[in-house]
Amino acid sequence: MSETVLDLKDLVCPLPVLRANRAIRSMEPGARLRVLATDAASVADFQSYCRETGHTLVSWSEEAGVYSFTIKRRTGD
């Protein structure tokens, strides 16, 4: 399954999570969204977002100040 990439670098809290939420709501259940962000607060924000919404935070990493989050949309709606 392909993944959609959403470049949200240079946006600050809460915009990365809000924009990712808007994108993921339009995706099919089970689809993956990869988010790129530079706000360090986005780590805790995406962990909380996934815990509260039921989406799966498949992975996250940081390289040279850019955070990459892979989120799998929950399958039941």
A tleap script that builds the chain and sets N, CA, C and O, in Angstrom:
source leaprc.protein.ff14SB
mol = sequence {
  NMET SER GLU THR VAL LEU ASP LEU LYS ASP
  LEU VAL CYS PRO LEU PRO VAL LEU ARG ALA
  ASN ARG ALA ILE ARG SER MET GLU PRO GLY
  ALA ARG LEU ARG VAL LEU ALA THR ASP ALA
  ALA SER VAL ALA ASP PHE GLN SER TYR CYS
  ARG GLU THR GLY HIE THR LEU VAL SER TRP
  SER GLU GLU ALA GLY VAL TYR SER PHE THR
  ILE LYS ARG ARG THR GLY CASP
}
set mol.1.N position { 0.855 -1.186 0.000 }
set mol.1.CA position { 0.000 0.000 0.000 }
set mol.1.C position { 0.894 1.241 0.000 }
set mol.1.O position { 1.879 1.303 0.736 }
set mol.2.N position { 0.555 2.199 -0.806 }
set mol.2.CA position { 1.341 3.426 -0.862 }
set mol.2.C position { 1.023 4.311 0.331 }
set mol.2.O position { 0.032 4.118 1.034 }
set mol.3.N position { 1.891 5.282 0.532 }
set mol.3.CA position { 1.640 6.226 1.611 }
set mol.3.C position { 1.639 7.633 1.048 }
set mol.3.O position { 2.328 7.933 0.073 }
set mol.4.N position { 0.862 8.478 1.672 }
set mol.4.CA position { 0.788 9.882 1.312 }
set mol.4.C position { 1.786 10.629 2.176 }
set mol.4.O position { 1.874 10.374 3.377 }
set mol.5.N position { 2.541 11.550 1.585 }
set mol.5.CA position { 3.512 12.342 2.335 }
set mol.5.C position { 2.978 13.758 2.468 }
set mol.5.O position { 2.549 14.376 1.494 }
set mol.6.N position { 3.014 14.258 3.702 }
set mol.6.CA position { 2.533 15.602 4.008 }
set mol.6.C position { 3.702 16.389 4.599 }
set mol.6.O position { 4.169 16.079 5.695 }
set mol.7.N position { 4.170 17.397 3.882 }
set mol.7.CA position { 5.312 18.203 4.323 }
set mol.7.C position { 4.799 19.389 5.135 }
set mol.7.O position { 4.236 20.338 4.589 }
set mol.8.N position { 5.004 19.317 6.445 }
set mol.8.CA position { 4.540 20.375 7.350 }
set mol.8.C position { 5.708 21.040 8.068 }
set mol.8.O position { 5.556 21.568 9.170 }
set mol.9.N position { 6.867 21.007 7.432 }
set mol.9.CA position { 8.044 21.638 8.027 }
set mol.9.C position { 7.793 23.136 8.197 }
set mol.9.O position { 7.094 23.762 7.401 }
set mol.10.N position { 8.371 23.681 9.235 }
set mol.10.CA position { 8.299 25.104 9.590 }
set mol.10.C position { 6.959 25.537 10.177 }
set mol.10.O position { 6.772 26.720 10.463 }
set mol.11.N position { 6.021 24.608 10.364 }
set mol.11.CA position { 4.785 24.935 11.071 }
set mol.11.C position { 4.966 24.581 12.545 }
set mol.11.O position { 5.661 23.620 12.875 }
set mol.12.N position { 4.349 25.349 13.418 }
set mol.12.CA position { 4.474 25.096 14.853 }
set mol.12.C position { 3.144 24.614 15.429 }
set mol.12.O position { 2.077 24.791 14.840 }
set mol.13.N position { 3.252 24.006 16.587 }
set mol.13.CA position { 2.120 23.462 17.322 }
set mol.13.C position { 0.992 24.493 17.409 }
set mol.13.O position { 1.243 25.654 17.733 }
set mol.14.N position { -0.212 24.091 17.132 }
set mol.14.CA position { -0.748 22.757 16.872 }
set mol.14.C position { -0.942 22.452 15.386 }
set mol.14.O position { -1.560 21.443 15.046 }
set mol.15.N position { -0.426 23.304 14.495 }
set mol.15.CA position { -0.722 23.167 13.067 }
set mol.15.C position { -0.333 21.821 12.455 }
set mol.15.O position { -1.118 21.291 11.668 }
set mol.16.N position { 0.834 21.230 12.766 }
set mol.16.CA position { 1.127 19.929 12.145 }
set mol.16.C position { 0.066 18.868 12.437 }
set mol.16.O position { -0.344 18.145 11.528 }
set mol.17.N position { -0.378 18.764 13.670 }
set mol.17.CA position { -1.387 17.762 14.021 }
set mol.17.C position { -2.735 18.106 13.384 }
set mol.17.O position { -3.427 17.212 12.897 }
set mol.18.N position { -3.114 19.365 13.378 }
set mol.18.CA position { -4.389 19.753 12.780 }
set mol.18.C position { -4.421 19.464 11.281 }
set mol.18.O position { -5.424 18.969 10.766 }
set mol.19.N position { -3.340 19.767 10.586 }
set mol.19.CA position { -3.293 19.514 9.142 }
set mol.19.C position { -3.221 18.020 8.848 }
set mol.19.O position { -3.827 17.546 7.887 }
set mol.20.N position { -2.489 17.283 9.664 }
set mol.20.CA position { -2.426 15.826 9.483 }
set mol.20.C position { -3.798 15.213 9.723 }
set mol.20.O position { -4.210 14.312 8.993 }
set mol.21.N position { -4.505 15.690 10.732 }
set mol.21.CA position { -5.840 15.175 11.026 }
set mol.21.C position { -6.781 15.402 9.844 }
set mol.21.O position { -7.554 14.517 9.477 }
set mol.22.N position { -6.708 16.567 9.266 }
set mol.22.CA position { -7.553 16.872 8.107 }
set mol.22.C position { -7.234 15.917 6.949 }
set mol.22.O position { -8.137 15.420 6.277 }
set mol.23.N position { -5.946 15.670 6.729 }
set mol.23.CA position { -5.545 14.782 5.629 }
set mol.23.C position { -5.960 13.344 5.895 }
set mol.23.O position { -6.473 12.675 4.998 }
set mol.24.N position { -5.749 12.865 7.095 }
set mol.24.CA position { -6.021 11.458 7.401 }
set mol.24.C position { -7.516 11.158 7.385 }
set mol.24.O position { -7.918 10.031 7.096 }
set mol.25.N position { -8.331 12.146 7.689 }
set mol.25.CA position { -9.794 11.939 7.668 }
set mol.25.C position { -10.305 11.667 6.261 }
set mol.25.O position { -11.357 11.047 6.098 }
set mol.26.N position { -9.585 12.116 5.247 }
set mol.26.CA position { -10.010 11.903 3.866 }
set mol.26.C position { -9.419 10.632 3.269 }
set mol.26.O position { -9.679 10.318 2.107 }
set mol.27.N position { -8.638 9.908 4.036 }
set mol.27.CA position { -7.975 8.701 3.533 }
set mol.27.C position { -8.793 7.449 3.847 }
set mol.27.O position { -9.650 7.451 4.732 }
set mol.28.N position { -8.513 6.405 3.117 }
set mol.28.CA position { -9.174 5.121 3.331 }
set mol.28.C position { -8.670 4.478 4.620 }
set mol.28.O position { -7.514 4.681 4.992 }
set mol.29.N position { -9.510 3.709 5.308 }
set mol.29.CA position { -9.049 2.968 6.486 }
set mol.29.C position { -7.854 2.084 6.123 }
set mol.29.O position { -7.849 1.419 5.088 }
set mol.30.N position { -6.847 2.091 6.989 }
set mol.30.CA position { -5.644 1.303 6.763 }
set mol.30.C position { -4.573 2.015 5.957 }
set mol.30.O position { -3.443 1.534 5.874 }
set mol.31.N position { -4.912 3.163 5.354 }
set mol.31.CA position { -3.935 3.918 4.564 }
set mol.31.C position { -2.891 4.536 5.489 }
set mol.31.O position { -3.130 4.745 6.678 }
set mol.32.N position { -1.736 4.818 4.911 }
set mol.32.CA position { -0.633 5.401 5.699 }
set mol.32.C position { -0.365 6.839 5.281 }
set mol.32.O position { -0.420 7.196 4.104 }
set mol.33.N position { -0.077 7.639 6.280 }
set mol.33.CA position { 0.282 9.040 6.083 }
set mol.33.C position { 1.647 9.255 6.697 }
set mol.33.O position { 1.867 8.921 7.861 }
set mol.34.N position { 2.572 9.815 5.918 }
set mol.34.CA position { 3.873 10.168 6.470 }
set mol.34.C position { 3.920 11.682 6.582 }
set mol.34.O position { 3.695 12.399 5.607 }
set mol.35.N position { 4.213 12.155 7.778 }
set mol.35.CA position { 4.246 13.582 8.061 }
set mol.35.C position { 5.684 14.001 8.325 }
set mol.35.O position { 6.396 13.349 9.089 }
set mol.36.N position { 6.107 15.083 7.697 }
set mol.36.CA position { 7.419 15.672 7.945 }
set mol.36.C position { 7.208 16.978 8.684 }
set mol.36.O position { 6.448 17.837 8.235 }
set mol.37.N position { 7.883 17.131 9.821 }
set mol.37.CA position { 7.711 18.325 10.645 }
set mol.37.C position { 9.049 18.731 11.254 }
set mol.37.O position { 9.954 17.907 11.390 }
set mol.38.N position { 9.167 19.998 11.616 }
set mol.38.CA position { 10.393 20.479 12.253 }
set mol.38.C position { 10.164 20.931 13.692 }
set mol.38.O position { 11.129 21.234 14.394 }
set mol.39.N position { 8.939 20.984 14.141 }
set mol.39.CA position { 8.613 21.407 15.503 }
set mol.39.C position { 8.855 20.239 16.463 }
set mol.39.O position { 8.213 19.195 16.345 }
set mol.40.N position { 9.782 20.413 17.412 }
set mol.40.CA position { 10.116 19.341 18.359 }
set mol.40.C position { 8.902 18.907 19.180 }
set mol.40.O position { 8.830 17.755 19.606 }
set mol.41.N position { 7.959 19.802 19.404 }
set mol.41.CA position { 6.755 19.459 20.164 }
set mol.41.C position { 5.872 18.470 19.412 }
set mol.41.O position { 4.984 17.858 20.006 }
set mol.42.N position { 6.105 18.311 18.123 }
set mol.42.CA position { 5.270 17.406 17.335 }
set mol.42.C position { 5.442 15.948 17.753 }
set mol.42.O position { 4.549 15.135 17.513 }
set mol.43.N position { 6.561 15.602 18.368 }
set mol.43.CA position { 6.764 14.227 18.826 }
set mol.43.C position { 5.679 13.859 19.840 }
set mol.43.O position { 4.965 12.872 19.662 }
set mol.44.N position { 5.562 14.642 20.885 }
set mol.44.CA position { 4.536 14.383 21.900 }
set mol.44.C position { 3.138 14.582 21.328 }
set mol.44.O position { 2.210 13.854 21.682 }
set mol.45.N position { 2.989 15.566 20.446 }
set mol.45.CA position { 1.674 15.841 19.855 }
set mol.45.C position { 1.163 14.656 19.049 }
set mol.45.O position { 0.002 14.271 19.194 }
set mol.46.N position { 2.006 14.068 18.202 }
set mol.46.CA position { 1.557 12.943 17.379 }
set mol.46.C position { 1.358 11.678 18.202 }
set mol.46.O position { 0.477 10.875 17.894 }
set mol.47.N position { 2.160 11.489 19.241 }
set mol.47.CA position { 1.945 10.341 20.125 }
set mol.47.C position { 0.582 10.457 20.799 }
set mol.47.O position { -0.165 9.480 20.846 }
set mol.48.N position { 0.254 11.619 21.313 }
set mol.48.CA position { -1.045 11.847 21.951 }
set mol.48.C position { -2.182 11.742 20.941 }
set mol.48.O position { -3.210 11.124 21.221 }
set mol.49.N position { -2.002 12.338 19.783 }
set mol.49.CA position { -3.028 12.312 18.739 }
set mol.49.C position { -3.395 10.869 18.390 }
set mol.49.O position { -4.575 10.526 18.317 }
set mol.50.N position { -2.393 10.035 18.177 }
set mol.50.CA position { -2.668 8.644 17.803 }
set mol.50.C position { -3.315 7.876 18.953 }
set mol.50.O position { -4.227 7.079 18.731 }
set mol.51.N position { -2.859 8.105 20.145 }
set mol.51.CA position { -3.447 7.441 21.307 }
set mol.51.C position { -4.925 7.819 21.456 }
set mol.51.O position { -5.751 6.964 21.775 }
set mol.52.N position { -5.259 9.073 21.231 }
set mol.52.CA position { -6.622 9.556 21.433 }
set mol.52.C position { -7.569 9.221 20.273 }
set mol.52.O position { -8.774 9.083 20.482 }
set mol.53.N position { -7.039 9.090 19.063 }
set mol.53.CA position { -7.900 8.864 17.901 }
set mol.53.C position { -7.993 7.402 17.483 }
set mol.53.O position { -8.897 7.023 16.737 }
set mol.54.N position { -7.065 6.585 17.959 }
set mol.54.CA position { -7.066 5.179 17.570 }
set mol.54.C position { -6.260 4.887 16.323 }
set mol.54.O position { -6.177 3.732 15.906 }
set mol.55.N position { -5.662 5.906 15.714 }
set mol.55.CA position { -4.758 5.672 14.594 }
set mol.55.C position { -3.463 5.099 15.166 }
set mol.55.O position { -3.180 5.274 16.352 }
set mol.56.N position { -2.680 4.422 14.342 }
set mol.56.CA position { -1.446 3.799 14.807 }
set mol.56.C position { -0.243 4.629 14.393 }
set mol.56.O position { -0.064 4.936 13.214 }
set mol.57.N position { 0.580 4.987 15.369 }
set mol.57.CA position { 1.853 5.634 15.068 }
set mol.57.C position { 2.825 4.500 14.770 }
set mol.57.O position { 3.413 3.916 15.680 }
set mol.58.N position { 2.986 4.198 13.494 }
set mol.58.CA position { 3.796 3.057 13.073 }
set mol.58.C position { 5.259 3.295 13.414 }
set mol.58.O position { 5.941 2.402 13.916 }
set mol.59.N position { 5.736 4.498 13.140 }
set mol.59.CA position { 7.131 4.829 13.446 }
set mol.59.C position { 7.309 6.335 13.448 }
set mol.59.O position { 6.501 7.087 12.903 }
set mol.60.N position { 8.397 6.746 14.083 }
set mol.60.CA position { 8.806 8.146 13.980 }
set mol.60.C position { 10.315 8.188 14.124 }
set mol.60.O position { 10.916 7.347 14.793 }
set mol.61.N position { 10.916 9.177 13.487 }
set mol.61.CA position { 12.363 9.336 13.555 }
set mol.61.C position { 12.697 10.811 13.388 }
set mol.61.O position { 11.849 11.628 13.028 }
set mol.62.N position { 13.946 11.123 13.660 }
set mol.62.CA position { 14.419 12.502 13.516 }
set mol.62.C position { 15.772 12.461 12.824 }
set mol.62.O position { 16.645 11.671 13.183 }
set mol.63.N position { 15.932 13.313 11.841 }
set mol.63.CA position { 17.210 13.420 11.151 }
set mol.63.C position { 17.431 14.864 10.752 }
set mol.63.O position { 16.643 15.447 10.008 }
set mol.64.N position { 18.517 15.433 11.257 }
set mol.64.CA position { 18.893 16.818 10.946 }
set mol.64.C position { 17.765 17.803 11.248 }
set mol.64.O position { 17.540 18.749 10.494 }
set mol.65.N position { 17.055 17.574 12.360 }
set mol.65.CA position { 16.006 18.494 12.774 }
set mol.65.C position { 14.668 18.298 12.094 }
set mol.65.O position { 13.735 19.063 12.339 }
set mol.66.N position { 14.552 17.280 11.237 }
set mol.66.CA position { 13.277 16.988 10.578 }
set mol.66.C position { 12.730 15.694 11.170 }
set mol.66.O position { 13.385 14.652 11.148 }
set mol.67.N position { 11.523 15.787 11.693 }
set mol.67.CA position { 10.846 14.632 12.282 }
set mol.67.C position { 9.952 14.004 11.223 }
set mol.67.O position { 9.248 14.697 10.489 }
set mol.68.N position { 9.995 12.680 11.160 }
set mol.68.CA position { 9.169 11.936 10.213 }
set mol.68.C position { 8.268 10.993 11.004 }
set mol.68.O position { 8.749 10.191 11.804 }
set mol.69.N position { 6.971 11.092 10.778 }
set mol.69.CA position { 5.986 10.263 11.464 }
set mol.69.C position { 5.209 9.462 10.424 }
set mol.69.O position { 4.729 10.019 9.437 }
set mol.70.N position { 5.089 8.162 10.645 }
set mol.70.CA position { 4.249 7.330 9.784 }
set mol.70.C position { 3.043 6.904 10.600 }
set mol.70.O position { 3.170 6.243 11.630 }
set mol.71.N position { 1.871 7.294 10.123 }
set mol.71.CA position { 0.614 7.038 10.835 }
set mol.71.C position { -0.273 6.169 9.953 }
set mol.71.O position { -0.458 6.455 8.770 }
set mol.72.N position { -0.812 5.120 10.529 }
set mol.72.CA position { -1.752 4.245 9.818 }
set mol.72.C position { -3.158 4.588 10.298 }
set mol.72.O position { -3.453 4.553 11.493 }
set mol.73.N position { -4.016 4.918 9.338 }
set mol.73.CA position { -5.390 5.284 9.673 }
set mol.73.C position { -6.108 4.070 10.265 }
set mol.73.O position { -5.976 2.950 9.771 }
set mol.74.N position { -6.860 4.313 11.319 }
set mol.74.CA position { -7.582 3.202 11.951 }
set mol.74.C position { -8.534 2.571 10.951 }
set mol.74.O position { -8.996 3.223 10.015 }
set mol.75.N position { -8.820 1.299 11.162 }
set mol.75.CA position { -9.626 0.564 10.187 }
set mol.75.C position { -11.118 0.630 10.478 }
set mol.75.O position { -11.920 0.473 9.558 }
set mol.76.N position { -11.513 0.854 11.710 }
set mol.76.CA position { -12.939 0.921 12.012 }
set mol.76.C position { -13.434 2.341 12.184 }
set mol.76.O position { -12.854 3.116 12.945 }
set mol.77.N position { -14.493 2.688 11.489 }
set mol.77.CA position { -15.091 4.026 11.654 }
set mol.77.C position { -16.581 3.943 11.748 }
set mol.77.O position { -17.249 4.968 11.889 }
savepdb mol mol.pdb
quit
